[in-house]
Amino acid sequence: MIERNIIHVGGSPGSGKSRMARALVDRLHISTDLRAEHISIGDQVRLLGRGAIESVLQEYINLHLANPHTANEPLEEGAMLEVLATSIDSAVGRGTDIILLDGYPRYPQQVSAYFHYAELYDYNTPGALITSVDRETALSRIIRRGRNHQDRSMSLVQAWNKLQDHDISYPAVIYELGSYGMQFDIHTIDTSGQKEYTDNQAFRATMRLIDESLPRSA
């Protein structure tokens, strides 16, 4: 019987977390019998705000995203937990074996909630895939993404500050994840080069995390 697993997908803004995770879902679908799903908490928040997902949080999220002072800031923690629980609950209903959870936890104080919800929904937490890219590439990706999404447009200064905030808070998240979960393994995935190389790294690391043999064609 295949066990259910939540794998944390982390890394700086602009480091290619979402692209890597989406490619990994496709690779797992093609190469294995595992049902994988990428859940980006940021994407879930935006879908809730637009009404694409029904929720009592819609009005609050709309106001949050419409305010230029809060649009690029995280939600209040109670709302974040509601988004997290709703996302995992939906994945459970779809029979998902592997959740690639992107965007949570972002701060050390959220780590205990991450493990709590995994246990609540009967998912193992074997480890994390942490994307790594040089600062210049990350900045260019953040700004380009902002141009493509007017509601999230961002100046160079804002993009730089976003990376700085990540550099300050995220090392403590990694430390807490590793110390909280006794069997929690962390794999760094290089996203600065060829996509095929990145995707192969991510696939092999995932199979090690969930203790599954690589298929012959991998």
Secondary structure, 3 states (H helix, E strand, C coil): CCCCEEEEEEECCCCCHHHHHHHHHHHHHHHCCCCEEEEEHHHHHHHHHHCCCCCCCHHHHHHHHHCCCCCCCCCCHHHHHHHHHHHHHHHHHCCCCEEEEECCCCCHHHHHHHHHHHHHCCCEEEEEEEEECCHHHHHHHHHHHHHHCHHHCCCHHHHHHHHHHHHHHHHHHHHHHHHHCCCCEEEEEECCCCHHHHHHHHHHHHHHHCCCCCCCCC
